[in-house]
Amino acid sequence: MRILIADDDPMQRELLAGFLEQQGHRVLAAADGQEALTLFRQESIQLALLDHRMPGLTGDQVLARMKASNPLVRAILITAYGAVETAVNVMKLGADDFIEKPLDLTSLREKIERIEQSLAVADDVAEVVEAVASGPLPLQIIGASPAMRETLSLVRRVADSPWSVLIQGETGTGKELIARLIHLLGPTPEAPFIEVNCAAIPENLFESELFGHEKGAFTGAERQHRGRFERAAGGTLFLDEVGELPPTLQSKLLRALQEKRISRVGGERDIAVETRVIAATNRDLRALAETGAFREDLFFRLNVLDVPVPPLRRRREDIPALVEHFVARDARRPIRLAMETLDLLVRYDYPGNVRELEHIIQRSLTLARGSLLQPSDLPEEVRRGAALDQGLLQERLDGLERDLLVAALEQTDWIQTRAADRLGISERVLRYKMGKYGLRRREG
């Protein structure tokens, strides 16, 4: 990574430059803010280490000008020990982090490694977005939350490999979409993508569907049938809901994966198949394997690479964009959302995840009477769930406040004037809160 150091202390500049060069970074150094801006305009800088106090331009002034020129530049501010207000201000300006003097080089290295990781994730996500924009996916990828960005970064990295991938996530999180994305980003995006829903095909027909059959292999087999393994040759076979696969078929699937050969039902010869397998499940296959409900050797064969898909409640930042997408796609007339409506949608927990949100929007759009989607237009479970969540939040806040009061009172030997000063409240407010929570000093 190319790092710019701006510090008026020559010894500290030399120390930092030597340390960072040992870590494999290319380092440029400036003795003041103006020189730092000159180097910034001449070079492609990924990270700036800026001393807050420098002659002429201060570190936060330098950062503001760098961000105006390139909002993507990352920065760490070097501040005086205990300068909390300064640290808050520089974070508001767009610094990624700050570090106090005297410098802890181990801590600095860890902060830089985190920034490097986030830059790598950003590059991966940019590739995914570009591929989706130019590819044949039926639904756009909507996900700017940290949890979803990590997932998309992982997808970018596993896509180029030939190994099996196991996608795990709750119902409705978009596992099939992730599987199609892995295929699209892989080396053969134009090759077939063949899906098998392991929970939807009757057990007595599954072997024929997966491996095919010869003419006359069983009653009704009037012609030869190529199974989905063959049809996916050179491409991707997607085994959805693989956790529902019956035990008798698990062993046959394992053999096909191990030997890369299949045999049609009623056939007398093996057929070589070069097919990448992506499996998905909403069940804990590792736990099922430990209890014997799923073959352990098949689990390990499928789980060469693991891609967890986060539930919607762990990526709430994406809900407004998802709502906007579904409204734009499904509204039959111009319609807007009241702020209270969006607030309820963001706070709901979505046991059915993105699919449930999609259905909630479709239902609400259909039943809405006006051009403004009101909270009353949402299903009762959404309104009730958000209210319950608000009640639980208040309960947790009350518990935290009570603990803070008790801690302050015990630290001041229950002298209320001192406890109130420590908490930054008046003594009258303290007495009110003590009465609210029933706080009383125990005798003895």
Helices and strands as residue ranges (DSSP letters): E 2-6, H 10-22, E 26-30, H 33-42, E 47-51, H 59-69, E 74-79, H 84-93, E 97-100, H 105-134, H 146-159, E 165-168, H 175-185, E 193-197, H 203-211, E 212-213, E 225-226, H 228-231, E 236-240, G 242-244, H 247-259, E 261-262, E 271-272, E 276-281, H 285-291, H 296-302, E 305-308, G 312-314, G 316-318, H 319-330, E 336-337, H 339-347, H 353-367, E 372-373, G 375-377, H 380-411, H 416-423, H 427-437
